[in-house]
Amino acid sequence: MTVPALLAVVEGGSDVIDDGAVEQLLSAVRRAAPELRVVPAVVDVHQVELEPLLTAEFGDGEPVVAVPVMLSPPAHLHRDLERCLAAGSPRRATLTAALGADDSIVALLAERLRSAGLGADDVIVMAAAGSSDHQVVRDSVDVGRRLAHALERYVTVGFLSAAVPRLAAAVETMRGLHPGSRVAVSSYLLTPGRFAESVVDVGGDVVAGPLLMRGRRPPQALVDLVLNRYRQGASELAPLRRV
């Protein structure tokens, strides 16, 4: 039986710069599961195109499990990816959930804050990318609640774009509500780049970096999460209905 390939769908629009962080993650996935063929698919979330890559990389008979290596992509991206996988030559393909609000992500966010120097009296703001997709915003707020539960203290969420409260306003509000306390900022972001730099610029007293960081090995929890998403998809693999 042919082992399904892992198609790692990563965001690569013109404003995305990750300094190779995602490729380092995929290299770690390959080392952890050398029996898998891991193929990256870089997409612009505003204009998804997969058919040229699918045609070039996969034969009609090779099954594919597509894993969005993203935290919380908009719903339209999932629909677009499904359409791309179902179009063109017939193939057994399935699309998994994104990395998203998994318990391992929440644990990594807590670990990043502690490693950055989180103090017992610090107040916490979680920075999220933001989106015009209301479900993405709700998912980010849910991650903030779960991070608060993990740390046993209050966490407020601020957004870098497209949603409110904006991160700078959230930090300012927490300073006003807790004078004399440090503000610790958690980065609910996957990679270094423009958004991660904006988190630093907001002026938190403690700033925890994104989940993938320059000069560090990818966390094993992220490697395991990508493989868990793949294995779940492989277990449910069936032809996608054409749409």
C-alpha positions in Angstrom: 0.0 0.0 0.0 1.4 3.4 -1.0 2.2 5.6 2.0 0.4 9.0 1.5 2.6 12.0 0.9 2.5 14.9 3.4 1.7 18.1 1.5 2.7 20.9 3.9 0.7 24.0 3.0 2.5 27.1 4.2 1.6 30.8 3.8 3.9 32.6 1.5 2.3 35.9 0.4 4.5 38.9 -0.5 4.3 40.2 3.1 5.4 36.9 4.8 9.0 36.5 5.8 9.9 33.6 8.1 13.7 33.3 7.6 13.4 29.6 6.8 11.7 28.8 10.0 9.0 26.6 8.4 11.5 24.8 6.3 13.4 24.0 9.5 10.2 22.6 10.9 9.6 20.5 7.8 13.2 19.2 7.9 12.5 18.1 11.5 9.3 16.3 10.4 11.3 14.5 7.7 13.9 13.4 10.3 11.2 12.2 12.7 9.3 10.3 9.9 11.8 9.4 7.2 9.3 7.1 5.5 7.2 10.1 4.5 7.6 12.2 1.5 7.1 15.8 2.7 6.4 18.3 0.0 6.0 22.0 0.8 3.2 24.0 -0.9 3.6 27.7 -0.5 0.4 29.6 -1.1 -0.9 33.1 -1.0 -4.0 32.9 1.1 -5.7 35.5 -1.1 -5.2 33.5 -4.3 -4.7 29.8 -3.7 -3.1 27.8 -6.6 -2.0 24.2 -6.1 -2.7 22.5 -9.5 0.8 23.1 -11.0 2.5 21.7 -8.0 0.2 18.8 -7.7 0.7 17.9 -11.3 4.4 18.2 -11.1 4.9 16.4 -7.8 2.3 13.7 -7.6 1.1 11.0 -10.0 -2.6 10.2 -10.3 -2.2 7.2 -8.0 -0.2 8.8 -5.2 -2.4 9.6 -2.1 -1.9 13.0 -0.5 -2.6 14.3 3.0 -2.5 18.1 3.0 -1.7 19.7 6.4 -2.0 23.5 6.7 1.1 24.4 8.6 -0.6 27.5 10.0 -2.2 28.4 13.3 -5.6 29.7 12.4 -6.2 30.4 8.7 -9.4 31.9 7.5 -12.3 29.6 6.5 -12.1 30.5 2.9 -8.6 29.1 2.7 -9.8 25.7 3.8 -12.5 25.8 1.1 -10.0 26.9 -1.5 -7.6 24.2 -0.6 -10.3 21.5 -0.8 -11.3 22.8 -4.3 -7.7 22.7 -5.4 -7.2 19.1 -4.2 -10.5 18.0 -5.8 -9.8 19.6 -9.2 -7.7 18.3 -12.1 -6.7 14.7 -12.3 -8.3 12.3 -9.9 -6.3 11.5 -6.8 -7.0 10.3 -3.2 -6.5 13.4 -1.2 -7.7 14.8 2.1 -7.2 18.1 4.0 -6.6 18.2 7.7 -7.2 20.9 10.3 -4.6 23.5 10.7 -2.3 23.5 13.8 -4.5 25.9 15.6 -5.8 25.8 19.1 -4.2 22.5 20.1 -3.3 21.8 23.7 0.4 21.5 22.6 0.2 25.0 21.2 -1.1 26.4 24.4 1.6 24.6 26.4 4.3 26.1 24.1 2.9 29.6 24.5 3.1 29.2 28.3 6.6 27.8 28.0 7.7 30.7 25.8 6.5 33.2 28.4 8.3 31.4 31.3 11.5 31.2 29.3 11.2 35.0 28.5 11.2 35.8 32.2 7.5 35.9 33.2 7.2 37.1 36.7 4.6 36.2 39.3 3.1 39.7 39.3 3.2 40.4 35.5 0.0 41.0 33.6 -0.3 39.2 30.2 -1.4 40.2 26.8 -1.5 37.6 24.0 -0.7 39.0 20.6 -2.6 37.4 17.7 -2.4 38.2 14.0 -6.1 39.1 13.6 -8.4 38.5 10.7 -11.6 39.8 9.1 -12.8 36.2 9.6 -14.8 36.2 12.8 -14.1 32.5 13.5 -10.4 33.2 13.4 -10.9 35.9 16.0 -13.0 33.6 18.2 -10.3 30.9 17.9 -7.6 33.4 19.0 -9.8 34.5 22.0 -10.3 30.8 22.9 -6.5 30.2 22.8 -6.1 33.2 25.2 -8.6 31.7 27.6 -6.9 28.4 27.5 -3.5 30.1 28.1 -5.0 31.9 31.1 -6.2 28.5 32.4 -2.7 27.0 31.9 -1.0 29.9 33.7 -3.7 30.3 36.3 -4.0 34.1 35.7 -5.9 36.5 33.5 -4.8 36.9 29.8 -6.2 39.5 27.5 -5.9 39.3 23.7 -4.7 42.0 21.4 -4.7 41.8 17.6 -2.1 43.1 15.1 -4.6 43.7 12.3 -8.2 43.5 11.2 -9.7 43.0 14.7 -10.0 44.8 18.0 -8.6 45.5 20.5 -5.4 46.2 18.7 -2.3 45.0 20.5 -0.9 48.4 21.4 -4.3 49.4 22.9 -4.5 46.2 24.9 -1.0 46.8 26.3 -1.8 50.4 27.2 -5.1 49.3 28.8 -3.3 46.7 31.0 -0.7 49.3 32.0 -3.5 51.6 33.1 -5.4 48.9 35.0 -2.3 47.6 36.7 0.1 50.5 37.4 3.5 49.3 38.6 3.1 45.9 37.1 5.1 44.7 34.1 3.3 43.7 30.9 4.3 40.4 29.4 3.4 39.8 25.8 2.8 36.3 24.4 3.2 35.9 20.6 0.4 33.6 19.2 2.4 33.5 15.9 4.1 30.6 14.2 7.1 32.3 12.6 9.4 35.3 12.8 8.7 38.1 10.4 6.7 41.3 10.1 4.1 40.5 12.7 6.6 39.2 15.2 8.6 42.4 14.8 5.4 44.4 15.5 5.0 42.5 18.7 8.5 43.6 19.9 7.8 47.2 18.8 4.7 47.5 21.0 6.9 47.9 24.1 6.1 45.0 26.4 8.4 44.6 29.5 8.6 40.9 28.7 8.1 39.7 25.1 7.9 36.0 24.3 8.8 35.2 20.7 6.8 33.2 18.1 6.6 29.4 18.2 9.4 29.0 15.7 12.4 31.2 16.5 15.6 32.1 14.8 18.6 30.1 15.8 16.5 27.5 17.7 15.5 24.0 16.8 11.8 23.6 16.1 10.0 22.5 19.3 9.4 18.8 19.3 5.7 19.5 20.2 5.3 21.2 16.8 6.9 18.4 15.0 4.6 15.9 16.7 1.6 18.1 16.0 2.2 18.2 12.3 2.7 14.4 12.3 -0.5 13.9 14.4 -2.5 16.0 11.9 -1.0 13.9 9.1 -1.7 10.6 10.7 -5.3 11.5 11.5 -5.8 12.6 7.9 -4.2 9.4 6.5 -6.5 7.3 8.6 -9.5 9.0 7.1 -8.2 9.3 3.6 -10.9 9.2 0.9 -11.4 10.8 -2.4 -12.6 14.4 -2.1 -15.9 15.1 -3.8 -15.5 17.4 -6.7 -17.0 20.9 -6.0 
